[in-house]
């Protein structure tokens, strides 16, 4: 059940990141004023949905067969296999780094006063997080 939720919640997270990054880019390029009701809330909802995804991922990770294999001492075997290494090490690590970029970008954006800097913070930090997420999704299992 957790694996199912983690899998399908990811579609919402990817959609929210795309909406936030590309919407901020469009607003930045057109010189739009930062709107609390739409822009701030979109960034906040993206952050919240990603935090929920990471929490679901932790539950899925610690209840998985891979984690049981780590406890039984099979980490060396997982590191030799690229698909297993992706699931056991690379995906969780990259998602935590992406979460940090998302959180940091949100905090920076909310502290800035200038409209253009708010959008620029979202473009840079949410954009980096979005790229990190896209790079380390296990696409063979995702699609």
N, CA, C and O atoms as a GROMACS GRO file, in nm:
protein
  572
    1UNK      N    1   0.082  -0.120   0.000
    1UNK     CA    2   0.000   0.000   0.000
    1UNK      C    3   0.086   0.126   0.000
    1UNK      O    4   0.060   0.220  -0.076
    2UNK      N    5   0.190   0.128   0.085
    2UNK     CA    6   0.279   0.244   0.091
    2UNK      C    7   0.351   0.261  -0.042
    2UNK      O    8   0.364   0.373  -0.093
    3UNK      N    9   0.396   0.151  -0.099
    3UNK     CA   10   0.466   0.155  -0.228
    3UNK      C   11   0.373   0.212  -0.336
    3UNK      O   12   0.416   0.290  -0.420
    4UNK      N   13   0.247   0.172  -0.332
    4UNK     CA   14   0.147   0.221  -0.426
    4UNK      C   15   0.130   0.372  -0.412
    4UNK      O   16   0.131   0.445  -0.511
    5UNK      N   17   0.114   0.420  -0.289
    5UNK     CA   18   0.099   0.563  -0.264
    5UNK      C   19   0.223   0.640  -0.307
    5UNK      O   20   0.214   0.746  -0.369
    6UNK      N   21   0.340   0.586  -0.273
    6UNK     CA   22   0.465   0.653  -0.309
    6UNK      C   23   0.478   0.663  -0.461
    6UNK      O   24   0.524   0.765  -0.513
    7UNK      N   25   0.439   0.559  -0.531
    7UNK     CA   26   0.449   0.558  -0.676
    7UNK      C   27   0.356   0.662  -0.739
    7UNK      O   28   0.401   0.739  -0.824
    8UNK      N   29   0.230   0.666  -0.700
    8UNK     CA   30   0.135   0.753  -0.766
    8UNK      C   31   0.139   0.896  -0.714
    8UNK      O   32   0.101   0.988  -0.787
    9UNK      N   33   0.184   0.919  -0.592
    9UNK     CA   34   0.198   1.055  -0.541
    9UNK      C   35   0.310   1.126  -0.617
    9UNK      O   36   0.310   1.249  -0.627
   10UNK      N   37   0.405   1.050  -0.670
   10UNK     CA   38   0.516   1.108  -0.745
   10UNK      C   39   0.467   1.184  -0.868
   10UNK      O   40   0.528   1.284  -0.906
   11UNK      N   41   0.360   1.140  -0.930
   11UNK     CA   42   0.307   1.212  -1.045
   11UNK      C   43   0.261   1.352  -1.004
   11UNK      O   44   0.284   1.449  -1.076
   12UNK      N   45   0.195   1.362  -0.890
   12UNK     CA   46   0.152   1.493  -0.839
   12UNK      C   47   0.273   1.580  -0.810
   12UNK      O   48   0.274   1.699  -0.844
   13UNK      N   49   0.375   1.524  -0.748
   13UNK     CA   50   0.495   1.600  -0.714
   13UNK      C   51   0.564   1.652  -0.839
   13UNK      O   52   0.602   1.769  -0.845
   14UNK      N   53   0.580   1.568  -0.940
   14UNK     CA   54   0.642   1.612  -1.065
   14UNK      C   55   0.559   1.721  -1.132
   14UNK      O   56   0.615   1.817  -1.185
   15UNK      N   57   0.429   1.706  -1.132
   15UNK     CA   58   0.341   1.808  -1.190
   15UNK      C   59   0.355   1.940  -1.114
   15UNK      O   60   0.362   2.046  -1.176
   16UNK      N   61   0.358   1.934  -0.982
   16UNK     CA   62   0.369   2.056  -0.902
   16UNK      C   63   0.503   2.125  -0.923
   16UNK      O   64   0.509   2.247  -0.932
   17UNK      N   65   0.611   2.048  -0.930
   17UNK     CA   66   0.742   2.107  -0.956
   17UNK      C   67   0.745   2.175  -1.094
   17UNK      O   68   0.794   2.287  -1.107
   18UNK      N   69   0.692   2.108  -1.195
   18UNK     CA   70   0.691   2.166  -1.329
   18UNK      C   71   0.609   2.295  -1.331
   18UNK      O   72   0.650   2.394  -1.391
   19UNK      N   73   0.494   2.292  -1.266
   19UNK     CA   74   0.408   2.410  -1.259
   19UNK      C   75   0.478   2.525  -1.188
   19UNK      O   76   0.471   2.639  -1.233
   20UNK      N   77   0.544   2.496  -1.078
   20UNK     CA   78   0.611   2.601  -1.001
   20UNK      C   79   0.731   2.657  -1.076
   20UNK      O   80   0.746   2.779  -1.087
   21UNK      N   81   0.816   2.571  -1.128
   21UNK     CA   82   0.939   2.618  -1.194
   21UNK      C   83   0.906   2.692  -1.323
   21UNK      O   84   0.955   2.803  -1.344
   22UNK      N   85   0.824   2.634  -1.408
   22UNK     CA   86   0.795   2.700  -1.536
   22UNK      C   87   0.702   2.820  -1.519
   22UNK      O   88   0.712   2.917  -1.595
   23UNK      N   89   0.612   2.814  -1.421
   23UNK     CA   90   0.528   2.930  -1.391
   23UNK      C   91   0.611   3.046  -1.338
   23UNK      O   92   0.587   3.161  -1.375
   24UNK      N   93   0.706   3.017  -1.252
   24UNK     CA   94   0.795   3.121  -1.199
   24UNK      C   95   0.884   3.178  -1.309
   24UNK      O   96   0.910   3.298  -1.312
   25UNK      N   97   0.929   3.092  -1.398
   25UNK     CA   98   1.012   3.138  -1.510
   25UNK      C   99   0.932   3.233  -1.599
   25UNK      O  100   0.982   3.338  -1.640
   26UNK      N  101   0.810   3.196  -1.630
   26UNK     CA  102   0.724   3.283  -1.711
   26UNK      C  103   0.694   3.415  -1.643
   26UNK      O  104   0.697   3.520  -1.707
   27UNK      N  105   0.666   3.411  -1.513
   27UNK     CA  106   0.638   3.533  -1.438
   27UNK      C  107   0.763   3.621  -1.428
   27UNK      O  108   0.754   3.743  -1.436
   28UNK      N  109   0.879   3.557  -1.410
   28UNK     CA  110   1.004   3.632  -1.402
   28UNK      C  111   1.034   3.702  -1.533
   28UNK      O  112   1.072   3.820  -1.534
   29UNK      N  113   1.017   3.631  -1.644
   29UNK     CA  114   1.047   3.689  -1.774
   29UNK      C  115   0.948   3.798  -1.815
   29UNK      O  116   0.984   3.891  -1.886
   30UNK      N  117   0.824   3.787  -1.770
   30UNK     CA  118   0.724   3.887  -1.806
   30UNK      C  119   0.718   4.003  -1.706
   30UNK      O  120   0.646   4.100  -1.729
   31UNK      N  121   0.792   3.994  -1.596
   31UNK     CA  122   0.794   4.102  -1.498
   31UNK      C  123   0.671   4.108  -1.409
   31UNK      O  124   0.640   4.214  -1.355
   32UNK      N  125   0.602   3.999  -1.395
   32UNK     CA  126   0.481   3.992  -1.313
   32UNK      C  127   0.514   4.014  -1.166
   32UNK      O  128   0.623   3.979  -1.120
   33UNK      N  129   0.420   4.071  -1.092
   33UNK     CA  130   0.437   4.088  -0.948
   33UNK      C  131   0.411   3.955  -0.879
   33UNK      O  132   0.326   3.876  -0.922
   34UNK      N  133   0.484   3.931  -0.771
   34UNK     CA  134   0.466   3.809  -0.693
   34UNK      C  135   0.334   3.816  -0.620
   34UNK      O  136   0.308   3.913  -0.548
   35UNK      N  137   0.251   3.714  -0.636
   35UNK     CA  138   0.117   3.712  -0.576
   35UNK      C  139   0.114   3.608  -0.464
   35UNK      O  140   0.145   3.491  -0.486
   36UNK      N  141   0.076   3.652  -0.346
   36UNK     CA  142   0.071   3.561  -0.232
   36UNK      C  143  -0.032   3.450  -0.255
   36UNK      O  144  -0.006   3.334  -0.225
   37UNK      N  145  -0.147   3.486  -0.309
   37UNK     CA  146  -0.255   3.388  -0.324
   37UNK      C  147  -0.224   3.280  -0.427
   37UNK      O  148  -0.276   3.168  -0.416
   38UNK      N  149  -0.143   3.311  -0.525
   38UNK     CA  150  -0.115   3.207  -0.625
   38UNK      C  151   0.029   3.158  -0.619
   38UNK      O  152   0.053   3.038  -0.605
   39UNK      N  153   0.125   3.248  -0.629
   39UNK     CA  154   0.266   3.208  -0.639
   39UNK      C  155   0.319   3.149  -0.508
   39UNK      O  156   0.382   3.044  -0.509
   40UNK      N  157   0.294   3.216  -0.398
   40UNK     CA  158   0.342   3.167  -0.269
   40UNK      C  159   0.276   3.034  -0.234
   40UNK      O  160   0.343   2.940  -0.191
   41UNK      N  161   0.147   3.027  -0.254
   41UNK     CA  162   0.075   2.904  -0.219
   41UNK      C  163   0.114   2.788  -0.310
   41UNK      O  164   0.119   2.673  -0.265
   42UNK      N  165   0.143   2.816  -0.435
   42UNK     CA  166   0.188   2.710  -0.525
   42UNK      C  167   0.323   2.655  -0.480
   42UNK      O  168   0.344   2.534  -0.477
   43UNK      N  169   0.415   2.745  -0.443
   43UNK     CA  170   0.545   2.702  -0.393
   43UNK      C  171   0.530   2.624  -0.262
   43UNK      O  172   0.598   2.523  -0.242
   44UNK      N  173   0.441   2.669  -0.175
   44UNK     CA  174   0.418   2.599  -0.048
   44UNK      C  175   0.357   2.462  -0.072
   44UNK      O  176   0.399   2.364  -0.010
   45UNK      N  177   0.258   2.453  -0.160
   45UNK     CA  178   0.195   2.324  -0.188
   45UNK      C  179   0.294   2.227  -0.253
   45UNK      O  180   0.290   2.107  -0.227
   46UNK      N  181   0.383   2.279  -0.336
   46UNK     CA  182   0.487   2.195  -0.396
   46UNK      C  183   0.578   2.140  -0.287
   46UNK      O  184   0.610   2.021  -0.287
   47UNK      N  185   0.620   2.226  -0.195
   47UNK     CA  186   0.705   2.182  -0.084
   47UNK      C  187   0.633   2.077   0.001
   47UNK      O  188   0.692   1.974   0.034
   48UNK      N  189   0.509   2.102   0.037
   48UNK     CA  190   0.434   2.009   0.121
   48UNK      C  191   0.415   1.875   0.050
   48UNK      O  192   0.431   1.769   0.111
   49UNK      N  193   0.380   1.879  -0.078
   49UNK     CA  194   0.359   1.753  -0.151
   49UNK      C  195   0.490   1.674  -0.161
   49UNK      O  196   0.489   1.551  -0.156
   50UNK      N  197   0.603   1.743  -0.174
   50UNK     CA  198   0.731   1.674  -0.181
   50UNK      C  199   0.770   1.616  -0.046
   50UNK      O  200   0.826   1.507  -0.039
   51UNK      N  201   0.741   1.688   0.063
   51UNK     CA  202   0.769   1.634   0.196
   51UNK      C  203   0.686   1.508   0.220
   51UNK      O  204   0.737   1.410   0.274
   52UNK      N  205   0.561   1.510   0.181
   52UNK     CA  206   0.476   1.391   0.193
   52UNK      C  207   0.534   1.276   0.112
   52UNK      O  208   0.535   1.161   0.157
   53UNK      N  209   0.584   1.306  -0.009
   53UNK     CA  210   0.644   1.204  -0.094
   53UNK      C  211   0.768   1.144  -0.027
   53UNK      O  212   0.787   1.022  -0.031
   54UNK      N  213   0.850   1.227   0.033
   54UNK     CA  214   0.971   1.176   0.100
   54UNK      C  215   0.933   1.090   0.220
   54UNK      O  216   0.996   0.987   0.244
   55UNK      N  217   0.834   1.130   0.294
   55UNK     CA  218   0.789   1.050   0.409
   55UNK      C  219   0.736   0.915   0.361
   55UNK      O  220   0.768   0.811   0.419
   56UNK      N  221   0.655   0.916   0.257
   56UNK     CA  222   0.606   0.790   0.200
   56UNK      C  223   0.724   0.705   0.152
   56UNK      O  224   0.724   0.582   0.168
   57UNK      N  225   0.822   0.770   0.093
   57UNK     CA  226   0.941   0.699   0.046
   57UNK      C  227   1.018   0.634   0.159
   57UNK      O  228   1.067   0.522   0.144
   58UNK      N  229   1.030   0.703   0.273
   58UNK     CA  230   1.098   0.643   0.388
   58UNK      C  231   1.024   0.520   0.437
   58UNK      O  232   1.086   0.417   0.466
   59UNK      N  233   0.892   0.530   0.446
   59UNK     CA  234   0.816   0.412   0.488
   59UNK      C  235   0.831   0.298   0.388
   59UNK      O  236   0.847   0.182   0.428
   60UNK      N  237   0.826   0.330   0.260
   60UNK     CA  238   0.842   0.227   0.157
   60UNK      C  239   0.982   0.166   0.163
   60UNK      O  240   0.999   0.046   0.145
   61UNK      N  241   1.082   0.250   0.187
   61UNK     CA  242   1.221   0.203   0.191
   61UNK      C  243   1.244   0.108   0.309
   61UNK      O  244   1.302   0.001   0.293
   62UNK      N  245   1.199   0.148   0.426
   62UNK     CA  246   1.226   0.068   0.546
   62UNK      C  247   1.140  -0.057   0.557
   62UNK      O  248   1.164  -0.142   0.642
   63UNK      N  249   1.040  -0.069   0.471
   63UNK     CA  250   0.960  -0.191   0.470
   63UNK      C  251   0.989  -0.276   0.346
   63UNK      O  252   0.921  -0.375   0.321
   64UNK      N  253   1.089  -0.238   0.268
   64UNK     CA  254   1.118  -0.307   0.142
   64UNK      C  255   1.207  -0.428   0.163
   64UNK      O  256   1.270  -0.444   0.267
   65UNK      N  257   1.211  -0.512   0.061
   65UNK     CA  258   1.301  -0.628   0.062
   65UNK      C  259   1.447  -0.584   0.056
   65UNK      O  260   1.534  -0.651   0.111
   66UNK      N  261   1.473  -0.472  -0.012
   66UNK     CA  262   1.610  -0.422  -0.019
   66UNK      C  263   1.663  -0.386   0.120
   66UNK      O  264   1.778  -0.415   0.151
   67UNK      N  265   1.580  -0.324   0.201
   67UNK     CA  266   1.625  -0.287   0.335
   67UNK      C  267   1.649  -0.412   0.420
   67UNK      O  268   1.744  -0.416   0.499
   68UNK      N  269   1.566  -0.512   0.403
   68UNK     CA  270   1.588  -0.638   0.474
   68UNK      C  271   1.720  -0.701   0.430
   68UNK      O  272   1.792  -0.760   0.510
   69UNK      N  273   1.750  -0.688   0.300
   69UNK     CA  274   1.877  -0.738   0.249
   69UNK      C  275   1.996  -0.663   0.306
   69UNK      O  276   2.101  -0.722   0.332
   70UNK      N  277   1.981  -0.532   0.326
   70UNK     CA  278   2.088  -0.453   0.389
   70UNK      C  279   2.111  -0.503   0.531
   70UNK      O  280   2.226  -0.518   0.574
   71UNK      N  281   2.004  -0.528   0.604
   71UNK     CA  282   2.016  -0.578   0.741
   71UNK      C  283   2.082  -0.715   0.746
   71UNK      O  284   2.148  -0.749   0.844
   72UNK      N  285   2.065  -0.793   0.641
   72UNK     CA  286   2.125  -0.927   0.635
   72UNK      C  287   2.266  -0.925   0.575
   72UNK      O  288   2.327  -1.031   0.560
   73UNK      N  289   2.317  -0.807   0.542
   73UNK     CA  290   2.454  -0.796   0.496
   73UNK      C  291   2.474  -0.807   0.346
   73UNK      O  292   2.582  -0.847   0.301
   74UNK      N  293   2.373  -0.773   0.267
   74UNK     CA  294   2.384  -0.784   0.121
   74UNK      C  295   2.417  -0.650   0.054
   74UNK      O  296   2.398  -0.636  -0.067
   75UNK      N  297   2.465  -0.554   0.130
   75UNK     CA  298   2.492  -0.422   0.073
   75UNK      C  299   2.596  -0.428  -0.038
   75UNK      O  300   2.583  -0.357  -0.138
   76UNK      N  301   2.697  -0.511  -0.023
   76UNK     CA  302   2.800  -0.525  -0.126
   76UNK      C  303   2.742  -0.572  -0.259
   76UNK      O  304   2.783  -0.526  -0.365
   77UNK      N  305   2.647  -0.664  -0.252
   77UNK     CA  306   2.583  -0.712  -0.374
   77UNK      C  307   2.500  -0.602  -0.439
   77UNK      O  308   2.497  -0.590  -0.562
   78UNK      N  309   2.434  -0.522  -0.358
   78UNK     CA  310   2.353  -0.413  -0.411
   78UNK      C  311   2.441  -0.307  -0.478
   78UNK      O  312   2.402  -0.248  -0.578
   79UNK      N  313   2.558  -0.284  -0.424
   79UNK     CA  314   2.646  -0.183  -0.480
   79UNK      C  315   2.706  -0.228  -0.614
   79UNK      O  316   2.746  -0.143  -0.694
   80UNK      N  317   2.713  -0.357  -0.638
   80UNK     CA  318   2.767  -0.408  -0.765
   80UNK      C  319   2.663  -0.405  -0.876
   80UNK      O  320   2.699  -0.410  -0.994
   81UNK      N  321   2.537  -0.398  -0.842
   81UNK     CA  322   2.428  -0.400  -0.939
   81UNK      C  323   2.372  -0.257  -0.954
   81UNK      O  324   2.322  -0.199  -0.858
   82UNK      N  325   2.380  -0.203  -1.075
   82UNK     CA  326   2.336  -0.065  -1.099
   82UNK      C  327   2.188  -0.042  -1.064
   82UNK      O  328   2.158   0.058  -0.999
   83UNK      N  329   2.094  -0.130  -1.103
   83UNK     CA  330   1.954  -0.106  -1.066
   83UNK      C  331   1.931  -0.112  -0.915
   83UNK      O  332   1.854  -0.032  -0.861
   84UNK      N  333   1.997  -0.206  -0.849
   84UNK     CA  334   1.982  -0.214  -0.703
   84UNK      C  335   2.047  -0.095  -0.634
   84UNK      O  336   1.992  -0.043  -0.537
   85UNK      N  337   2.161  -0.053  -0.682
   85UNK     CA  338   2.230   0.062  -0.623
   85UNK      C  339   2.144   0.189  -0.636
   85UNK      O  340   2.139   0.272  -0.546
   86UNK      N  341   2.078   0.201  -0.751
   86UNK     CA  342   1.989   0.315  -0.772
   86UNK      C  343   1.879   0.318  -0.666
   86UNK      O  344   1.851   0.422  -0.608
   87UNK      N  345   1.818   0.204  -0.641
   87UNK     CA  346   1.707   0.198  -0.546
   87UNK      C  347   1.754   0.210  -0.402
   87UNK      O  348   1.689   0.276  -0.321
   88UNK      N  349   1.866   0.149  -0.370
   88UNK     CA  350   1.911   0.142  -0.230
   88UNK      C  351   1.985   0.268  -0.186
   88UNK      O  352   1.969   0.312  -0.073
   89UNK      N  353   2.066   0.326  -0.275
   89UNK     CA  354   2.152   0.437  -0.234
   89UNK      C  355   2.123   0.567  -0.308
   89UNK      O  356   2.096   0.670  -0.246
   90UNK      N  357   2.127   0.562  -0.440
   90UNK     CA  358   2.125   0.685  -0.518
   90UNK      C  359   1.990   0.758  -0.511
   90UNK      O  360   1.987   0.880  -0.490
   91UNK      N  361   1.881   0.687  -0.528
   91UNK     CA  362   1.749   0.749  -0.526
   91UNK      C  363   1.719   0.815  -0.390
   91UNK      O  364   1.683   0.932  -0.387
   92UNK      N  365   1.733   0.744  -0.278
   92UNK     CA  366   1.703   0.809  -0.150
   92UNK      C  367   1.795   0.927  -0.119
   92UNK      O  368   1.750   1.030  -0.068
   93UNK      N  369   1.923   0.913  -0.151
   93UNK     CA  370   2.017   1.021  -0.123
   93UNK      C  371   1.984   1.144  -0.206
   93UNK      O  372   1.983   1.256  -0.154
   94UNK      N  373   1.958   1.124  -0.333
   94UNK     CA  374   1.928   1.238  -0.420
   94UNK      C  375   1.797   1.305  -0.382
   94UNK      O  376   1.784   1.426  -0.395
   95UNK      N  377   1.700   1.228  -0.336
   95UNK     CA  378   1.573   1.288  -0.297
   95UNK      C  379   1.589   1.373  -0.171
   95UNK      O  380   1.524   1.476  -0.157
   96UNK      N  381   1.675   1.329  -0.080
   96UNK     CA  382   1.702   1.411   0.039
   96UNK      C  383   1.774   1.541   0.002
   96UNK      O  384   1.746   1.646   0.060
   97UNK      N  385   1.865   1.533  -0.092
   97UNK     CA  386   1.933   1.654  -0.139
   97UNK      C  387   1.833   1.746  -0.209
   97UNK      O  388   1.836   1.868  -0.189
   98UNK      N  389   1.745   1.690  -0.290
   98UNK     CA  390   1.642   1.769  -0.358
   98UNK      C  391   1.546   1.832  -0.256
   98UNK      O  392   1.502   1.945  -0.275
   99UNK      N  393   1.515   1.761  -0.150
   99UNK     CA  394   1.430   1.817  -0.045
   99UNK      C  395   1.498   1.936   0.020
   99UNK      O  396   1.433   2.036   0.049
  100UNK      N  397   1.628   1.927   0.043
  100UNK     CA  398   1.701   2.039   0.102
  100UNK      C  399   1.695   2.161   0.009
  100UNK      O  400   1.670   2.272   0.055
  101UNK      N  401   1.718   2.140  -0.122
  101UNK     CA  402   1.712   2.251  -0.217
  101UNK      C  403   1.572   2.313  -0.220
  101UNK      O  404   1.558   2.435  -0.228
  102UNK      N  405   1.470   2.230  -0.213
  102UNK     CA  406   1.333   2.281  -0.214
  102UNK      C  407   1.304   2.363  -0.089
  102UNK      O  408   1.249   2.473  -0.097
  103UNK      N  409   1.341   2.310   0.025
  103UNK     CA  410   1.317   2.381   0.150
  103UNK      C  411   1.396   2.512   0.155
  103UNK      O  412   1.343   2.616   0.194
  104UNK      N  413   1.523   2.506   0.116
  104UNK     CA  414   1.607   2.625   0.117
  104UNK      C  415   1.553   2.731   0.020
  104UNK      O  416   1.549   2.849   0.052
  105UNK      N  417   1.511   2.689  -0.098
  105UNK     CA  418   1.453   2.782  -0.194
  105UNK      C  419   1.326   2.846  -0.143
  105UNK      O  420   1.302   2.964  -0.167
  106UNK      N  421   1.243   2.767  -0.074
  106UNK     CA  422   1.120   2.823  -0.019
  106UNK      C  423   1.151   2.926   0.090
  106UNK      O  424   1.090   3.032   0.093
  107UNK      N  425   1.244   2.894   0.178
  107UNK     CA  426   1.281   2.988   0.285
  107UNK      C  427   1.341   3.116   0.227
  107UNK      O  428   1.309   3.227   0.272
  108UNK      N  429   1.428   3.101   0.129
  108UNK     CA  430   1.488   3.219   0.066
  108UNK      C  431   1.384   3.304  -0.004
  108UNK      O  432   1.386   3.427   0.006
  109UNK      N  433   1.293   3.239  -0.075
  109UNK     CA  434   1.188   3.311  -0.146
  109UNK      C  435   1.099   3.386  -0.049
  109UNK      O  436   1.062   3.501  -0.076
  110UNK      N  437   1.064   3.326   0.063
  110UNK     CA  438   0.973   3.391   0.156
  110UNK      C  439   1.040   3.506   0.231
  110UNK      O  440   0.970   3.593   0.284
  111UNK      N  441   1.172   3.509   0.238
  111UNK     CA  442   1.243   3.618   0.306
  111UNK      C  443   1.275   3.735   0.215
  111UNK      O  444   1.300   3.846   0.263
  112UNK      N  445   1.275   3.712   0.085
  112UNK     CA  446   1.306   3.820  -0.009
  112UNK      C  447   1.193   3.920  -0.016
  112UNK      O  448   1.076   3.885   0.005
  113UNK      N  449   1.227   4.043  -0.046
  113UNK     CA  450   1.128   4.149  -0.057
  113UNK      C  451   1.094   4.176  -0.203
  113UNK      O  452   0.978   4.201  -0.237
  114UNK      N  453   1.194   4.172  -0.290
  114UNK     CA  454   1.174   4.203  -0.431
  114UNK      C  455   1.104   4.088  -0.504
  114UNK      O  456   1.134   3.971  -0.482
  115UNK      N  457   1.011   4.125  -0.591
  115UNK     CA  458   0.935   4.026  -0.667
  115UNK      C  459   1.024   3.940  -0.756
  115UNK      O  460   1.012   3.817  -0.757
  116UNK      N  461   1.115   4.004  -0.829
  116UNK     CA  462   1.201   3.930  -0.922
  116UNK      C  463   1.291   3.833  -0.848
  116UNK      O  464   1.317   3.724  -0.898
  117UNK      N  465   1.339   3.870  -0.731
  117UNK     CA  466   1.425   3.781  -0.654
  117UNK      C  467   1.346   3.661  -0.600
  117UNK      O  468   1.401   3.551  -0.589
  118UNK      N  469   1.221   3.682  -0.566
  118UNK     CA  470   1.137   3.571  -0.520
  118UNK      C  471   1.123   3.467  -0.631
  118UNK      O  472   1.142   3.348  -0.609
  119UNK      N  473   1.090   3.515  -0.751
  119UNK     CA  474   1.076   3.424  -0.864
  119UNK      C  475   1.210   3.359  -0.899
  119UNK      O  476   1.215   3.240  -0.932
  120UNK      N  477   1.318   3.436  -0.890
  120UNK     CA  478   1.450   3.382  -0.922
  120UNK      C  479   1.489   3.272  -0.823
  120UNK      O  480   1.547   3.170  -0.864
  121UNK      N  481   1.458   3.290  -0.695
  121UNK     CA  482   1.486   3.185  -0.596
  121UNK      C  483   1.409   3.057  -0.628
  121UNK      O  484   1.463   2.948  -0.618
  122UNK      N  485   1.283   3.072  -0.666
  122UNK     CA  486   1.204   2.954  -0.701
  122UNK      C  487   1.259   2.886  -0.826
  122UNK      O  488   1.266   2.764  -0.833
  123UNK      N  489   1.297   2.966  -0.924
  123UNK     CA  490   1.350   2.909  -1.048
  123UNK      C  491   1.479   2.832  -1.020
  123UNK      O  492   1.496   2.720  -1.068
  124UNK      N  493   1.569   2.893  -0.944
  124UNK     CA  494   1.699   2.831  -0.920
  124UNK      C  495   1.688   2.708  -0.831
  124UNK      O  496   1.728   2.599  -0.871
  125UNK      N  497   1.634   2.725  -0.712
  125UNK     CA  498   1.638   2.616  -0.614
  125UNK      C  499   1.534   2.508  -0.641
  125UNK      O  500   1.565   2.389  -0.630
  126UNK      N  501   1.412   2.546  -0.677
  126UNK     CA  502   1.314   2.444  -0.714
  126UNK      C  503   1.356   2.378  -0.846
  126UNK      O  504   1.332   2.259  -0.866
  127UNK      N  505   1.419   2.454  -0.934
  127UNK     CA  506   1.467   2.398  -1.060
  127UNK      C  507   1.576   2.295  -1.039
  127UNK      O  508   1.575   2.189  -1.102
  128UNK      N  509   1.671   2.325  -0.949
  128UNK     CA  510   1.776   2.227  -0.917
  128UNK      C  511   1.714   2.102  -0.857
  128UNK      O  512   1.749   1.990  -0.895
  129UNK      N  513   1.621   2.120  -0.764
  129UNK     CA  514   1.555   2.005  -0.702
  129UNK      C  515   1.479   1.923  -0.807
  129UNK      O  516   1.483   1.800  -0.805
  130UNK      N  517   1.411   1.991  -0.898
  130UNK     CA  518   1.335   1.923  -1.003
  130UNK      C  519   1.427   1.841  -1.092
  130UNK      O  520   1.395   1.728  -1.128
  131UNK      N  521   1.541   1.897  -1.128
  131UNK     CA  522   1.638   1.825  -1.211
  131UNK      C  523   1.694   1.704  -1.136
  131UNK      O  524   1.707   1.596  -1.193
  132UNK      N  525   1.727   1.722  -1.008
  132UNK     CA  526   1.778   1.609  -0.928
  132UNK      C  527   1.676   1.497  -0.919
  132UNK      O  528   1.710   1.379  -0.926
  133UNK      N  529   1.550   1.535  -0.902
  133UNK     CA  530   1.443   1.435  -0.895
  133UNK      C  531   1.433   1.359  -1.027
  133UNK      O  532   1.426   1.236  -1.030
  134UNK      N  533   1.433   1.434  -1.137
  134UNK     CA  534   1.421   1.370  -1.268
  134UNK      C  535   1.539   1.280  -1.300
  134UNK      O  536   1.523   1.176  -1.365
  135UNK      N  537   1.658   1.318  -1.254
  135UNK     CA  538   1.777   1.238  -1.281
  135UNK      C  539   1.772   1.104  -1.209
  135UNK      O  540   1.814   1.002  -1.265
  136UNK      N  541   1.721   1.101  -1.087
  136UNK     CA  542   1.731   0.981  -1.005
  136UNK      C  543   1.600   0.908  -0.980
  136UNK      O  544   1.590   0.828  -0.887
  137UNK      N  545   1.499   0.934  -1.060
  137UNK     CA  546   1.378   0.851  -1.054
  137UNK      C  547   1.412   0.717  -1.118
  137UNK      O  548   1.472   0.716  -1.226
  138UNK      N  549   1.377   0.607  -1.058
  138UNK     CA  550   1.398   0.477  -1.126
  138UNK      C  551   1.294   0.462  -1.238
  138UNK      O  552   1.188   0.404  -1.217
  139UNK      N  553   1.327   0.514  -1.356
  139UNK     CA  554   1.231   0.522  -1.466
  139UNK      C  555   1.179   0.385  -1.509
  139UNK      O  556   1.066   0.374  -1.555
  140UNK      N  557   1.259   0.281  -1.495
  140UNK     CA  558   1.210   0.149  -1.537
  140UNK      C  559   1.093   0.102  -1.450
  140UNK      O  560   1.006   0.029  -1.497
  141UNK      N  561   1.092   0.143  -1.326
  141UNK     CA  562   0.981   0.106  -1.238
  141UNK      C  563   0.871   0.213  -1.236
  141UNK      O  564   0.756   0.184  -1.204
  142UNK      N  565   0.909   0.336  -1.270
  142UNK     CA  566   0.816   0.448  -1.261
  142UNK      C  567   0.711   0.443  -1.371
  142UNK      O  568   0.593   0.465  -1.346
  143UNK      N  569   0.755   0.414  -1.492
  143UNK     CA  570   0.661   0.415  -1.605
  143UNK      C  571   0.598   0.283  -1.620
  143UNK      O  572   0.516   0.264  -1.710
   0.00000   0.00000   0.00000
